[in-house]
């Protein structure tokens, strides 16, 4: 697809077709990240870091043993003398 650069106030811009915006669920209030590449400009949706928190937490839980496994069978002097089980 071809487009031309237009004046927008003191800046310049291009019109992005609605189909392109819909493809990435972008609208007029969406935040995007713009990167300068060797052969052009890359515009991509700015992801919300919270969107991936659930996956990050579940991955971390899979990698680490539950806390009870770390302390299983361990005791110390305080536990032996002061606590009444």
Beta strands, then each sheet from edge to edge (+ up, - down):
strand 1: 6-8
strand 2: 11-13
strand 3: 32-37
strand 4: 40-45
sheet 1: 1+ 2-
sheet 2: 3+ 4-
end
